Amino acid sequence: MPGPFSGVPIGEALASAQIALEGAGVDTPRLDAEILLAHALGIDRTRLMLERDTPVEGPAIRAFQIAVRRRSVERVPVAYLTGTKGFRRLELEVDPRVLIPRPDTEALVEWAVRGLPPGARVVDVGTGSGAIALALKDERPDLEVLATDVSGAALAVAEANARRLGLEVTFAEGDLLAGLDAGAVLSNPPYVETGAALAPEIAQHEPPRALFAGSDGLDVHRRLVAAIRASGARLAGLEVGAGQAAAVRALWAGEGSPWETDVGRDLAGTERVVSAWRP
């Protein structure tokens, strides 16, 4: 049965979808409507603006209706509806097995791209979709990049992304470093306080294991810092949540500790990356 977007121009379809998404409390209704319609039509968002008077017809109608309904009623994230998420220079495939890559994490990759020595062997701990490891290999092909995840399902997503993108990254299933040796360690570990109130898109759809880390959100950081200090690594970069940088820096300290630390900010000015190194 034809729906409310059937046979109407692109501009009107977008306006109707925007109203539905606004009514559901979606934060970015216009942007989401544009991404979902462009995906349904198989075109980019620029063409939507150029073809505003073109009718929405055919199978795209039903696909768009379903996507808008799932976004507004079920609050499914846009990236899970389209199956892709841009990160740095890459377009990654994502689904509910993995956390959706955030722009915040690009600050960690930027730090690594600029700061890692030539030819370094690097382990990305908790790789998820492979975003950090693959972006790093893409921009620094001289590096030997490895990636771990405790979730075999997440590793399947990361490995598929690596194959599709033609990027050589070695993956290992296991906790933290998974027994791998490296000169440098990167990670965006879980850092949300257990029980924290989150948007329904996150709370209902993204994997909890990749989000929550104890009462202060630092349980995984504590274990990871201890593992790195006990390894042969000499350099590390860890993503942190807002307000956590000081506490994470303190994990590297202590009497006689050879580790020095620094903090880098993301594009919003939030302290986002705690880096640590030793002679």
Contacts in CASP RR format, 6 or more apart in sequence:
PFRMAT RR
TARGET T0000
AUTHOR 0000-0000-0000
METHOD contacts of the structure
MODEL  1
MPGPFSGVPIGEALASAQIALEGAGVDTPRLDAEILLAHALGIDRTRLML
ERDTPVEGPAIRAFQIAVRRRSVERVPVAYLTGTKGFRRLELEVDPRVLI
PRPDTEALVEWAVRGLPPGARVVDVGTGSGAIALALKDERPDLEVLATDV
SGAALAVAEANARRLGLEVTFAEGDLLAGLDAGAVLSNPPYVETGAALAP
EIAQHEPPRALFAGSDGLDVHRRLVAAIRASGARLAGLEVGAGQAAAVRA
LWAGEGSPWETDVGRDLAGTERVVSAWRP
2 61 0 8 1.000
3 61 0 8 1.000
3 65 0 8 1.000
4 16 0 8 1.000
4 65 0 8 1.000
5 12 0 8 1.000
5 13 0 8 1.000
5 16 0 8 1.000
5 17 0 8 1.000
5 56 0 8 1.000
5 61 0 8 1.000
5 64 0 8 1.000
5 65 0 8 1.000
6 56 0 8 1.000
6 57 0 8 1.000
6 61 0 8 1.000
7 55 0 8 1.000
7 56 0 8 1.000
7 57 0 8 1.000
7 61 0 8 1.000
8 16 0 8 1.000
8 55 0 8 1.000
8 56 0 8 1.000
9 52 0 8 1.000
9 53 0 8 1.000
9 54 0 8 1.000
9 55 0 8 1.000
9 56 0 8 1.000
10 37 0 8 1.000
10 41 0 8 1.000
10 48 0 8 1.000
10 51 0 8 1.000
10 52 0 8 1.000
10 53 0 8 1.000
10 54 0 8 1.000
10 55 0 8 1.000
10 56 0 8 1.000
11 48 0 8 1.000
11 52 0 8 1.000
11 53 0 8 1.000
13 37 0 8 1.000
13 56 0 8 1.000
13 64 0 8 1.000
14 30 0 8 1.000
14 33 0 8 1.000
14 34 0 8 1.000
14 37 0 8 1.000
14 48 0 8 1.000
17 29 0 8 1.000
17 33 0 8 1.000
17 36 0 8 1.000
17 37 0 8 1.000
17 64 0 8 1.000
17 68 0 8 1.000
18 29 0 8 1.000
18 30 0 8 1.000
18 33 0 8 1.000
19 29 0 8 1.000
20 68 0 8 1.000
20 72 0 8 1.000
21 29 0 8 1.000
21 32 0 8 1.000
21 33 0 8 1.000
21 68 0 8 1.000
21 71 0 8 1.000
21 72 0 8 1.000
22 29 0 8 1.000
23 29 0 8 1.000
23 72 0 8 1.000
24 71 0 8 1.000
24 72 0 8 1.000
24 73 0 8 1.000
24 75 0 8 1.000
26 32 0 8 1.000
26 71 0 8 1.000
26 72 0 8 1.000
26 75 0 8 1.000
27 199 0 8 1.000
32 71 0 8 1.000
32 78 0 8 1.000
33 68 0 8 1.000
34 45 0 8 1.000
34 48 0 8 1.000
35 45 0 8 1.000
35 78 0 8 1.000
35 82 0 8 1.000
36 64 0 8 1.000
36 67 0 8 1.000
36 68 0 8 1.000
36 71 0 8 1.000
36 78 0 8 1.000
36 81 0 8 1.000
36 82 0 8 1.000
37 48 0 8 1.000
37 56 0 8 1.000
37 60 0 8 1.000
37 64 0 8 1.000
38 44 0 8 1.000
38 45 0 8 1.000
38 47 0 8 1.000
38 48 0 8 1.000
39 63 0 8 1.000
39 67 0 8 1.000
39 81 0 8 1.000
39 82 0 8 1.000
40 60 0 8 1.000
40 63 0 8 1.000
40 64 0 8 1.000
40 67 0 8 1.000
41 48 0 8 1.000
41 56 0 8 1.000
41 60 0 8 1.000
41 64 0 8 1.000
42 60 0 8 1.000
43 51 0 8 1.000
56 64 0 8 1.000
67 81 0 8 1.000
70 76 0 8 1.000
70 81 0 8 1.000
71 78 0 8 1.000
71 81 0 8 1.000
74 204 0 8 1.000
75 199 0 8 1.000
75 200 0 8 1.000
75 201 0 8 1.000
75 204 0 8 1.000
75 205 0 8 1.000
76 201 0 8 1.000
76 205 0 8 1.000
77 100 0 8 1.000
77 201 0 8 1.000
77 202 0 8 1.000
77 205 0 8 1.000
77 206 0 8 1.000
79 85 0 8 1.000
79 94 0 8 1.000
79 100 0 8 1.000
80 94 0 8 1.000
80 95 0 8 1.000
80 96 0 8 1.000
80 100 0 8 1.000
80 205 0 8 1.000
83 93 0 8 1.000
83 94 0 8 1.000
83 95 0 8 1.000
84 91 0 8 1.000
84 92 0 8 1.000
84 93 0 8 1.000
84 94 0 8 1.000
85 91 0 8 1.000
85 92 0 8 1.000
85 94 0 8 1.000
85 100 0 8 1.000
85 101 0 8 1.000
85 129 0 8 1.000
86 92 0 8 1.000
86 101 0 8 1.000
87 101 0 8 1.000
87 105 0 8 1.000
87 106 0 8 1.000
87 131 0 8 1.000
87 135 0 8 1.000
88 106 0 8 1.000
88 109 0 8 1.000
88 131 0 8 1.000
88 135 0 8 1.000
88 138 0 8 1.000
88 139 0 8 1.000
89 135 0 8 1.000
89 138 0 8 1.000
89 139 0 8 1.000
90 131 0 8 1.000
90 134 0 8 1.000
90 135 0 8 1.000
90 138 0 8 1.000
90 161 0 8 1.000
90 165 0 8 1.000
92 101 0 8 1.000
92 129 0 8 1.000
92 130 0 8 1.000
92 131 0 8 1.000
92 134 0 8 1.000
92 161 0 8 1.000
93 129 0 8 1.000
93 157 0 8 1.000
93 160 0 8 1.000
93 161 0 8 1.000
93 164 0 8 1.000
94 100 0 8 1.000
94 101 0 8 1.000
94 129 0 8 1.000
94 157 0 8 1.000
95 157 0 8 1.000
96 205 0 8 1.000
96 206 0 8 1.000
96 207 0 8 1.000
97 151 0 8 1.000
97 153 0 8 1.000
97 154 0 8 1.000
97 156 0 8 1.000
97 157 0 8 1.000
97 207 0 8 1.000
98 128 0 8 1.000
98 129 0 8 1.000
98 130 0 8 1.000
98 154 0 8 1.000
98 157 0 8 1.000
98 158 0 8 1.000
98 207 0 8 1.000
98 210 0 8 1.000
99 128 0 8 1.000
99 129 0 8 1.000
99 206 0 8 1.000
99 207 0 8 1.000
99 210 0 8 1.000
99 211 0 8 1.000
100 129 0 8 1.000
100 206 0 8 1.000
101 129 0 8 1.000
101 131 0 8 1.000
103 266 0 8 1.000
103 267 0 8 1.000
104 239 0 8 1.000
104 266 0 8 1.000
104 268 0 8 1.000
104 270 0 8 1.000
104 272 0 8 1.000
105 131 0 8 1.000
105 132 0 8 1.000
105 188 0 8 1.000
105 239 0 8 1.000
106 135 0 8 1.000
106 266 0 8 1.000
106 267 0 8 1.000
107 239 0 8 1.000
107 264 0 8 1.000
107 265 0 8 1.000
107 266 0 8 1.000
107 267 0 8 1.000
107 272 0 8 1.000
107 273 0 8 1.000
108 132 0 8 1.000
108 186 0 8 1.000
108 188 0 8 1.000
108 237 0 8 1.000
108 238 0 8 1.000
108 239 0 8 1.000
108 272 0 8 1.000
108 273 0 8 1.000
109 132 0 8 1.000
109 135 0 8 1.000
109 136 0 8 1.000
109 139 0 8 1.000
111 237 0 8 1.000
111 264 0 8 1.000
111 273 0 8 1.000
111 275 0 8 1.000
112 122 0 8 1.000
112 132 0 8 1.000
112 136 0 8 1.000
112 140 0 8 1.000
112 184 0 8 1.000
112 186 0 8 1.000
112 237 0 8 1.000
113 136 0 8 1.000
113 139 0 8 1.000
113 140 0 8 1.000
116 122 0 8 1.000
116 136 0 8 1.000
116 140 0 8 1.000
116 143 0 8 1.000
116 184 0 8 1.000
116 235 0 8 1.000
118 142 0 8 1.000
119 142 0 8 1.000
119 143 0 8 1.000
119 144 0 8 1.000
120 143 0 8 1.000
120 144 0 8 1.000
120 183 0 8 1.000
120 184 0 8 1.000
120 235 0 8 1.000
121 143 0 8 1.000
121 144 0 8 1.000
121 146 0 8 1.000
121 181 0 8 1.000
121 182 0 8 1.000
121 183 0 8 1.000
121 184 0 8 1.000
122 136 0 8 1.000
122 143 0 8 1.000
122 144 0 8 1.000
122 145 0 8 1.000
122 146 0 8 1.000
122 182 0 8 1.000
122 183 0 8 1.000
122 184 0 8 1.000
122 185 0 8 1.000
122 186 0 8 1.000
123 146 0 8 1.000
123 147 0 8 1.000
123 148 0 8 1.000
123 177 0 8 1.000
123 180 0 8 1.000
123 182 0 8 1.000
123 184 0 8 1.000
123 185 0 8 1.000
123 186 0 8 1.000
123 233 0 8 1.000
124 130 0 8 1.000
124 132 0 8 1.000
124 133 0 8 1.000
124 136 0 8 1.000
124 145 0 8 1.000
124 146 0 8 1.000
124 147 0 8 1.000
124 148 0 8 1.000
124 186 0 8 1.000
124 187 0 8 1.000
125 147 0 8 1.000
125 148 0 8 1.000
125 176 0 8 1.000
125 177 0 8 1.000
125 185 0 8 1.000
125 186 0 8 1.000
125 187 0 8 1.000
125 189 0 8 1.000
125 224 0 8 1.000
126 147 0 8 1.000
126 148 0 8 1.000
126 149 0 8 1.000
126 150 0 8 1.000
126 154 0 8 1.000
126 187 0 8 1.000
126 188 0 8 1.000
126 189 0 8 1.000
126 210 0 8 1.000
127 133 0 8 1.000
127 147 0 8 1.000
127 148 0 8 1.000
127 149 0 8 1.000
127 154 0 8 1.000
127 155 0 8 1.000
127 158 0 8 1.000
127 171 0 8 1.000
128 149 0 8 1.000
128 151 0 8 1.000
128 154 0 8 1.000
128 155 0 8 1.000
128 157 0 8 1.000
128 158 0 8 1.000
128 210 0 8 1.000
129 154 0 8 1.000
129 157 0 8 1.000
129 158 0 8 1.000
129 161 0 8 1.000
130 147 0 8 1.000
130 157 0 8 1.000
130 158 0 8 1.000
130 161 0 8 1.000
130 162 0 8 1.000
130 169 0 8 1.000
132 147 0 8 1.000
132 186 0 8 1.000
132 187 0 8 1.000
132 188 0 8 1.000
133 145 0 8 1.000
133 146 0 8 1.000
133 147 0 8 1.000
133 158 0 8 1.000
133 169 0 8 1.000
133 186 0 8 1.000
134 158 0 8 1.000
134 161 0 8 1.000
134 162 0 8 1.000
134 165 0 8 1.000
134 167 0 8 1.000
134 169 0 8 1.000
136 143 0 8 1.000
136 145 0 8 1.000
136 186 0 8 1.000
137 143 0 8 1.000
137 145 0 8 1.000
137 167 0 8 1.000
137 168 0 8 1.000
137 169 0 8 1.000
138 165 0 8 1.000
138 167 0 8 1.000
145 168 0 8 1.000
145 169 0 8 1.000
145 170 0 8 1.000
146 169 0 8 1.000
146 170 0 8 1.000
146 171 0 8 1.000
146 172 0 8 1.000
146 180 0 8 1.000
146 182 0 8 1.000
147 158 0 8 1.000
147 169 0 8 1.000
147 170 0 8 1.000
147 171 0 8 1.000
147 172 0 8 1.000
148 171 0 8 1.000
148 172 0 8 1.000
148 173 0 8 1.000
148 174 0 8 1.000
148 175 0 8 1.000
148 176 0 8 1.000
148 177 0 8 1.000
148 178 0 8 1.000
148 180 0 8 1.000
149 155 0 8 1.000
149 158 0 8 1.000
149 171 0 8 1.000
149 173 0 8 1.000
149 174 0 8 1.000
150 173 0 8 1.000
150 174 0 8 1.000
150 175 0 8 1.000
150 209 0 8 1.000
151 173 0 8 1.000
151 207 0 8 1.000
151 209 0 8 1.000
152 173 0 8 1.000
154 207 0 8 1.000
154 210 0 8 1.000
155 171 0 8 1.000
155 173 0 8 1.000
158 169 0 8 1.000
158 171 0 8 1.000
159 171 0 8 1.000
162 168 0 8 1.000
162 169 0 8 1.000
162 171 0 8 1.000
172 178 0 8 1.000
172 179 0 8 1.000
172 180 0 8 1.000
176 223 0 8 1.000
176 224 0 8 1.000
176 227 0 8 1.000
177 185 0 8 1.000
177 227 0 8 1.000
177 228 0 8 1.000
177 231 0 8 1.000
181 231 0 8 1.000
181 232 0 8 1.000
182 231 0 8 1.000
182 232 0 8 1.000
182 233 0 8 1.000
183 232 0 8 1.000
183 233 0 8 1.000
183 234 0 8 1.000
183 235 0 8 1.000
184 233 0 8 1.000
184 234 0 8 1.000
184 235 0 8 1.000
184 236 0 8 1.000
184 237 0 8 1.000
185 224 0 8 1.000
185 228 0 8 1.000
185 231 0 8 1.000
185 233 0 8 1.000
185 235 0 8 1.000
185 236 0 8 1.000
185 237 0 8 1.000
186 236 0 8 1.000
186 237 0 8 1.000
186 238 0 8 1.000
187 224 0 8 1.000
187 236 0 8 1.000
187 237 0 8 1.000
187 238 0 8 1.000
187 239 0 8 1.000
188 238 0 8 1.000
188 239 0 8 1.000
189 213 0 8 1.000
189 220 0 8 1.000
189 221 0 8 1.000
189 224 0 8 1.000
189 238 0 8 1.000
189 239 0 8 1.000
190 209 0 8 1.000
190 210 0 8 1.000
190 211 0 8 1.000
190 212 0 8 1.000
190 213 0 8 1.000
190 217 0 8 1.000
190 220 0 8 1.000
191 213 0 8 1.000
191 217 0 8 1.000
191 218 0 8 1.000
191 220 0 8 1.000
191 221 0 8 1.000
191 239 0 8 1.000
191 240 0 8 1.000
191 241 0 8 1.000
191 244 0 8 1.000
192 198 0 8 1.000
192 211 0 8 1.000
192 212 0 8 1.000
192 213 0 8 1.000
192 217 0 8 1.000
193 212 0 8 1.000
193 213 0 8 1.000
193 214 0 8 1.000
193 215 0 8 1.000
193 216 0 8 1.000
193 217 0 8 1.000
194 212 0 8 1.000
194 213 0 8 1.000
194 214 0 8 1.000
194 215 0 8 1.000
194 217 0 8 1.000
195 212 0 8 1.000
196 212 0 8 1.000
197 203 0 8 1.000
198 211 0 8 1.000
202 211 0 8 1.000
213 219 0 8 1.000
213 220 0 8 1.000
213 221 0 8 1.000
216 247 0 8 1.000
217 244 0 8 1.000
218 244 0 8 1.000
218 247 0 8 1.000
218 248 0 8 1.000
218 251 0 8 1.000
221 238 0 8 1.000
221 240 0 8 1.000
221 244 0 8 1.000
221 248 0 8 1.000
221 251 0 8 1.000
222 251 0 8 1.000
224 238 0 8 1.000
225 236 0 8 1.000
225 238 0 8 1.000
225 248 0 8 1.000
225 251 0 8 1.000
225 252 0 8 1.000
225 276 0 8 1.000
228 236 0 8 1.000
228 276 0 8 1.000
229 252 0 8 1.000
229 259 0 8 1.000
234 277 0 8 1.000
234 278 0 8 1.000
234 279 0 8 1.000
235 275 0 8 1.000
235 276 0 8 1.000
235 277 0 8 1.000
236 275 0 8 1.000
236 276 0 8 1.000
236 277 0 8 1.000
237 273 0 8 1.000
237 274 0 8 1.000
237 275 0 8 1.000
237 276 0 8 1.000
238 248 0 8 1.000
238 273 0 8 1.000
238 274 0 8 1.000
238 275 0 8 1.000
238 276 0 8 1.000
239 272 0 8 1.000
239 273 0 8 1.000
240 248 0 8 1.000
240 271 0 8 1.000
240 272 0 8 1.000
240 273 0 8 1.000
240 274 0 8 1.000
241 270 0 8 1.000
241 272 0 8 1.000
242 270 0 8 1.000
242 271 0 8 1.000
243 271 0 8 1.000
244 271 0 8 1.000
245 263 0 8 1.000
245 271 0 8 1.000
245 272 0 8 1.000
245 274 0 8 1.000
248 274 0 8 1.000
249 261 0 8 1.000
249 263 0 8 1.000
249 274 0 8 1.000
249 276 0 8 1.000
252 259 0 8 1.000
252 260 0 8 1.000
252 261 0 8 1.000
252 274 0 8 1.000
252 276 0 8 1.000
253 259 0 8 1.000
253 261 0 8 1.000
258 278 0 8 1.000
258 279 0 8 1.000
259 276 0 8 1.000
259 277 0 8 1.000
259 278 0 8 1.000
260 276 0 8 1.000
260 277 0 8 1.000
260 278 0 8 1.000
261 274 0 8 1.000
261 275 0 8 1.000
261 276 0 8 1.000
262 274 0 8 1.000
262 275 0 8 1.000
263 271 0 8 1.000
263 273 0 8 1.000
263 274 0 8 1.000
263 275 0 8 1.000
264 271 0 8 1.000
264 272 0 8 1.000
264 273 0 8 1.000
264 274 0 8 1.000
264 275 0 8 1.000
265 271 0 8 1.000
265 272 0 8 1.000
265 273 0 8 1.000
266 272 0 8 1.000
266 273 0 8 1.000
END
